[in-house]
């Protein structure tokens, strides 16, 4: 029997999300501005060292040539020579000693002049290098400022705001060409995205009417006490199928709505929203023997109350439906942590592999089940939750719970 291949591992998560702003230590990042500053300053430093070396060699050669062309010969007697820079001349007793001391003194003075030139030049080079690095940093920031605008626009677009544009002014250079190309791409994406949402919305609205008519006709036939048993059984099956289709249409419509940014926002308490969701699922939880517990503290956010209630309802419904057959529980908590409102839904249930977590948020995807044919939902619940959370500027994180089940954590800005 062939061995079962190991499940694929999920790709590593990035350590820094550009939508969350700058990293905690921006100076440790090798940004283009820092690299350009080092490049400008390094080139100036190398050029300064080369220039200093050439000047030093030329000065040394000039002093050597000038010194070698002169010879000191002292003749005569009773000559008294004193010098503050060469005090050893006072100890000369003969003209030969005096001439040797003068040559040595001349060589020392030349070397002293070269050393003084070198020390002053190094000091000037160090000061100019500091100025060059500072000037290079400022110039690099000015040159790269259009890239900053592009980055900020890209971050806004990452938050599903496709209406943002860079609209870069200035000379028609490579950066403006890049910005214009990015604006054109955003324009095409927005048109395609809007057309897709319009299609989903219109299709969902158009499908509502025939589904509602079918449901009404089926309910009328099922209410007839004289209908045969086979016809009643068929009607119940069709009514169940029609109800599932209605749920699918409602889910598609809500998914299309929630992909947009929320324009009109009102204060909404997550604790109240979670309580309402629990009230709606309470009957189903009792029927399955699932206990719902947890402390819900006030956590007020700015958003759409209907969509936020959908987040809590979908999470609690999934936690109840995908639970263990006996002695299962669901824990729903709300709180404010680190300046963000947090909704956490934990539950007992089957063991969920870590590599399956990302797939759960895709539309019509379920854990180890078919895309259709499930009586637990239409496979849009977590997709809607993620879409609504993003529309409110928040995030949802899922992780397997030890022993089985999941821990769903939704964070929303206050």
Helices and strands as residue ranges (DSSP letters): G 18-20, G 26-28, H 32-68, G 87-91, H 95-158, H 174-222, H 229-258, E 266-269, H 270-288, E 290-293, E 300-303, H 305-321, E 328-337, E 340-347, G 354-356, H 357-360, H 381-391, E 395-400, E 406-413
